[in-house]
């Protein structure tokens, strides 16, 4: 049995499995499946996905929405019920390597906002530059860390009122915690899949979508000003944040791992 999440490295392995008649299950973590997933999906024992829109991108395939497996410690932390408060805590994450664009733009958006506390994971290689930028802007409530380990990430999510992020695998975690977000998709992502991911969250009133650069669509460009305006949109309306939380928790599938394992066991 082969379990594939796609990508160029997966293609030769799944191809070999198909030739040898070894069953394989394909999982698409993004709304728009990777090219290798689309190539080999027809003969997969099962094709699982995270996003509701995935089926519309591959109408010739039978797709089962299972949700995305998430670490148990994060799932446990998310299960604690947190009430809304007057706090203004922002978590900034740009993926495991960080986002240079967010590292440059978000600190400028926080100038003159002393009531907003920021926890920013910059990525290890950009930690020094981001820390220097924050220090130069004199942002006392702005904490920069190179990376958040599992327990640290759980605590950061649990405290966050808003998340500012790219639009990759982080979205499943954001949904699990029910946190409204400001999403700036990586423009160089394959087939622009991060934009498609973000659009699904924006469509259910759970995220405000900003583009890194002007392009097609109606989303505003991410600038310090537009990020400030997006934060104000969330902070000024508890009703909007409650609706976002409700929609995100409804989108999340808590037993994703069990669902995928069941399909794998069925296919063996």
Backbone torsions as a table, in degrees:
resi	resn	phi	psi	omega
1	UNK	NA	134.1	176.2
2	UNK	-116.1	133.5	174.0
3	UNK	-114.5	117.3	-173.8
4	UNK	-118.9	134.5	175.2
5	UNK	-105.1	10.2	174.7
6	UNK	90.5	-173.7	-177.0
7	UNK	97.7	160.6	-174.7
8	UNK	-62.5	-30.6	-179.4
9	UNK	-69.8	-24.1	-177.2
10	UNK	-80.1	-27.4	-172.6
11	UNK	-55.8	-51.2	-178.4
12	UNK	-65.5	-31.2	179.7
13	UNK	-70.1	-45.9	179.5
14	UNK	-67.3	-36.1	177.3
15	UNK	-61.3	-44.0	178.6
16	UNK	-64.4	-41.2	178.7
17	UNK	-60.8	-41.1	179.0
18	UNK	-63.9	-42.9	-179.9
19	UNK	-64.6	-35.1	-178.2
20	UNK	-90.9	3.6	-179.9
21	UNK	60.5	35.0	173.2
22	UNK	-89.9	125.8	-178.2
23	UNK	-65.2	147.3	178.4
24	UNK	-141.9	149.3	177.4
25	UNK	-116.7	135.1	-179.4
26	UNK	-110.1	135.7	178.0
27	UNK	-122.3	127.3	178.3
28	UNK	-106.7	112.0	-179.3
29	UNK	-83.2	-16.2	179.2
30	UNK	-108.3	159.0	-177.7
31	UNK	-61.8	-43.0	177.1
32	UNK	-94.8	111.6	-176.4
33	UNK	-60.4	147.1	176.4
34	UNK	-61.0	156.9	-177.1
35	UNK	-57.1	-41.8	-179.4
36	UNK	-64.3	-35.1	176.9
37	UNK	-65.3	-41.0	179.2
38	UNK	-67.0	-35.3	-178.2
39	UNK	-65.1	-42.0	-171.3
40	UNK	-108.8	4.3	-175.4
41	UNK	-65.9	-31.6	-174.5
42	UNK	-62.3	-35.4	-176.3
43	UNK	-101.3	10.5	178.4
44	UNK	-71.8	147.5	175.7
45	UNK	-65.8	-30.2	175.0
46	UNK	-157.7	150.0	178.2
47	UNK	-127.6	106.7	-175.8
48	UNK	-104.7	157.6	-176.9
49	UNK	-149.0	170.2	-178.4
50	UNK	-106.6	-43.9	-172.9
51	UNK	-91.5	146.1	179.8
52	UNK	-66.5	-29.9	-175.5
53	UNK	-78.6	-9.7	-175.0
54	UNK	-56.6	-43.8	-177.7
55	UNK	-57.8	-33.0	-178.7
56	UNK	-71.1	-22.3	179.5
57	UNK	-84.8	-20.0	179.1
58	UNK	-131.2	65.4	-174.3
59	UNK	-64.8	-15.4	-179.9
60	UNK	-88.0	1.3	-178.1
61	UNK	-117.1	150.4	173.6
62	UNK	-87.9	112.1	-174.7
63	UNK	-112.1	135.5	177.2
64	UNK	-114.0	120.2	179.6
65	UNK	-82.6	111.9	-178.4
66	UNK	-108.1	-17.5	-169.1
67	UNK	86.3	-176.5	-173.7
68	UNK	-116.5	132.4	176.3
69	UNK	-61.7	132.9	-178.6
70	UNK	-130.5	143.8	-177.9
71	UNK	-52.7	141.7	-173.9
72	UNK	-62.4	-36.7	-178.3
73	UNK	-66.6	-34.0	175.8
74	UNK	-69.4	-42.4	179.6
75	UNK	-62.1	-39.5	178.8
76	UNK	-64.9	-43.9	179.7
77	UNK	-63.9	-36.9	-178.4
78	UNK	-71.0	-23.3	-176.9
79	UNK	-72.6	-16.4	177.4
80	UNK	-72.4	127.4	-177.2
81	UNK	-78.4	119.9	-179.8
82	UNK	-112.5	127.2	179.3
83	UNK	-81.9	151.8	175.5
84	UNK	-69.3	145.6	179.7
85	UNK	-138.1	-174.3	179.3
86	UNK	-88.3	6.4	179.8
87	UNK	-69.1	156.8	177.3
88	UNK	-131.2	80.0	-178.5
89	UNK	-106.4	124.6	-177.5
90	UNK	-115.9	130.3	174.9
91	UNK	-107.0	129.9	179.6
92	UNK	-116.5	120.8	178.7
93	UNK	-134.7	135.3	-179.0
94	UNK	-122.4	27.5	-176.3
95	UNK	92.9	174.8	-175.0
96	UNK	-62.2	-29.5	179.4
97	UNK	-98.3	0.1	-179.5
98	UNK	81.0	174.1	179.1
99	UNK	-128.5	115.2	180.0
100	UNK	-60.0	-38.0	-179.3
101	UNK	-64.1	-47.3	178.7
102	UNK	-66.4	-37.0	179.4
103	UNK	-62.4	-30.8	180.0
104	UNK	-87.1	-36.4	-169.9
105	UNK	-88.6	-42.3	-174.0
106	UNK	-64.1	-43.6	178.9
107	UNK	-56.2	-39.6	178.9
108	UNK	-64.5	-31.7	179.4
109	UNK	-68.3	-20.5	-175.6
110	UNK	-93.7	-2.4	179.0
111	UNK	-62.6	128.4	178.7
112	UNK	82.0	13.7	178.8
113	UNK	-120.4	71.2	-175.3
114	UNK	-66.9	-18.1	-178.5
115	UNK	-87.8	0.5	179.6
116	UNK	-105.2	124.4	177.2
117	UNK	-100.6	134.8	-175.2
118	UNK	-122.6	135.2	172.8
119	UNK	-118.6	111.3	-168.1
120	UNK	-120.9	116.6	174.3
121	UNK	-91.8	108.3	-170.5
122	UNK	-87.8	-18.2	-168.5
123	UNK	94.4	141.0	-174.5
124	UNK	-59.0	-41.8	-174.7
125	UNK	-75.0	-18.0	-177.2
126	UNK	-109.9	8.6	-176.4
127	UNK	-62.4	-47.8	-176.8
128	UNK	-62.6	-47.0	-178.2
129	UNK	-64.3	-40.0	-179.8
130	UNK	-69.1	-40.6	177.8
131	UNK	-61.8	-41.8	178.7
132	UNK	-65.0	-38.2	179.5
133	UNK	-65.1	-43.9	179.5
134	UNK	-63.9	-42.3	179.2
135	UNK	-63.1	-40.7	-179.7
136	UNK	-65.7	-29.9	179.9
137	UNK	-87.2	-2.3	177.8
138	UNK	54.6	64.0	-179.5
139	UNK	-111.4	92.5	-173.0
140	UNK	-68.9	-24.2	-177.0
141	UNK	-102.2	27.4	-175.3
142	UNK	-119.6	111.0	-178.1
143	UNK	-105.5	125.0	177.7
144	UNK	-109.1	132.2	174.8
145	UNK	-129.7	151.1	-179.2
146	UNK	-70.8	-35.4	-174.3
147	UNK	-161.5	151.2	178.0
148	UNK	-111.6	115.6	174.7
149	UNK	-68.6	171.6	-172.0
150	UNK	-54.0	-51.4	-178.6
151	UNK	-66.4	-35.7	178.8
152	UNK	-68.4	-38.9	178.3
153	UNK	-65.3	-40.5	178.3
154	UNK	-60.1	-44.5	-180.0
155	UNK	-66.7	-38.4	-179.4
156	UNK	-65.4	-43.4	176.8
157	UNK	-62.6	-43.3	-176.5
158	UNK	-62.7	-27.5	-178.6
159	UNK	-94.1	-15.0	-171.9
160	UNK	-77.1	137.1	172.3
161	UNK	-96.1	-27.9	177.5
162	UNK	-142.3	145.4	172.6
163	UNK	-116.7	134.0	171.1
164	UNK	-109.6	123.0	-170.1
165	UNK	-154.9	169.8	164.3
166	UNK	-72.8	-159.7	-174.3
167	UNK	-138.2	46.4	177.1
168	UNK	-101.2	-135.5	-176.9
169	UNK	-63.5	-17.5	178.5
170	UNK	-59.3	-27.4	-173.7
171	UNK	-62.6	-36.5	178.7
172	UNK	-63.5	-35.8	178.4
173	UNK	-71.9	-41.0	177.8
174	UNK	-59.7	-42.6	179.9
175	UNK	-64.1	-41.4	-178.8
176	UNK	-59.4	-36.5	179.0
177	UNK	-88.0	-9.3	178.1
178	UNK	68.7	37.7	-175.7
179	UNK	-101.0	126.0	173.8
180	UNK	-64.0	152.9	-172.6
181	UNK	-140.0	165.1	169.0
182	UNK	-119.0	115.8	-172.2
183	UNK	-110.3	131.5	176.8
184	UNK	-123.7	91.7	-175.6
185	UNK	-60.9	146.3	174.9
186	UNK	-69.1	116.8	-173.9
187	UNK	-68.2	-19.8	-178.8
188	UNK	-94.4	8.0	179.5
189	UNK	-65.2	146.1	-176.3
190	UNK	-56.1	128.8	-179.5
191	UNK	56.7	20.2	-179.0
192	UNK	56.3	37.3	-173.9
193	UNK	-66.1	-29.1	179.4
194	UNK	-65.8	-34.0	176.1
195	UNK	-63.3	-43.4	179.8
196	UNK	-63.6	-39.4	176.8
197	UNK	-59.4	-49.4	-177.2
198	UNK	-63.8	-35.8	-179.4
199	UNK	-62.6	-34.7	178.5
200	UNK	-66.0	-40.7	178.5
201	UNK	-68.7	-39.4	178.4
202	UNK	-64.8	-37.6	-178.2
203	UNK	-65.4	-25.4	178.7
204	UNK	-101.9	23.5	175.0
205	UNK	57.6	34.7	179.7
206	UNK	-110.2	-8.7	-177.8
207	UNK	-150.3	153.3	169.6
208	UNK	-105.7	122.5	-175.4
209	UNK	-94.9	125.4	174.1
210	UNK	-122.9	145.3	179.3
211	UNK	-98.9	144.4	178.2
212	UNK	-66.6	-32.6	177.2
213	UNK	-142.4	159.5	-179.9
214	UNK	-64.1	147.3	-179.4
215	UNK	-173.7	-157.9	-179.6
216	UNK	-69.7	159.0	-179.8
217	UNK	94.5	177.3	-174.4
218	UNK	-107.3	2.9	-178.2
219	UNK	-69.5	142.1	177.5
220	UNK	-71.8	159.0	177.1
221	UNK	-79.6	140.5	179.3
222	UNK	-75.5	113.5	175.9
223	UNK	-133.5	166.8	175.3
224	UNK	-53.2	-40.0	-179.1
225	UNK	-67.8	-46.5	-177.9
226	UNK	-67.4	-31.4	175.9
227	UNK	-68.0	-41.7	176.5
228	UNK	-60.5	-43.1	-179.7
229	UNK	-65.1	-38.4	178.8
230	UNK	-67.0	-40.4	176.6
231	UNK	-62.3	-43.9	179.1
232	UNK	-60.7	-37.6	178.7
233	UNK	-58.1	-41.7	179.3
234	UNK	-77.0	-46.6	-174.2
235	UNK	-67.5	-29.8	-175.1
236	UNK	-82.9	-5.5	-177.7
237	UNK	-137.7	102.1	175.5
238	UNK	-64.9	-30.9	178.6
239	UNK	-60.7	-43.6	179.4
240	UNK	-65.8	-39.5	-179.9
241	UNK	-68.5	-37.2	177.3
242	UNK	-65.6	-41.1	179.2
243	UNK	-65.4	-40.0	177.8
244	UNK	-61.7	-45.5	-180.0
245	UNK	-60.8	-45.7	-179.9
246	UNK	-59.0	-45.9	-177.5
247	UNK	-68.7	-37.8	179.7
248	UNK	-67.5	-43.5	179.8
249	UNK	-66.9	-30.1	175.8
250	UNK	-72.9	-28.6	178.9
251	UNK	-77.7	-34.9	-178.1
252	UNK	-64.7	145.3	176.2
253	UNK	-120.3	102.0	-173.2
254	UNK	-62.4	-31.4	-175.8
255	UNK	-102.7	38.4	-177.8
256	UNK	-57.8	-45.2	-178.3
257	UNK	-59.2	-46.3	-178.4
258	UNK	-63.5	-37.9	-180.0
259	UNK	-65.6	-42.0	179.8
260	UNK	-67.8	-44.2	179.2
261	UNK	-59.1	-40.8	179.0
262	UNK	-61.1	-42.2	179.6
263	UNK	-67.2	-36.9	177.7
264	UNK	-65.6	-45.7	-179.0
265	UNK	-64.2	-33.8	179.0
266	UNK	-67.5	-33.6	-176.0
267	UNK	-81.0	-19.2	-176.9
268	UNK	-70.4	NA	NA
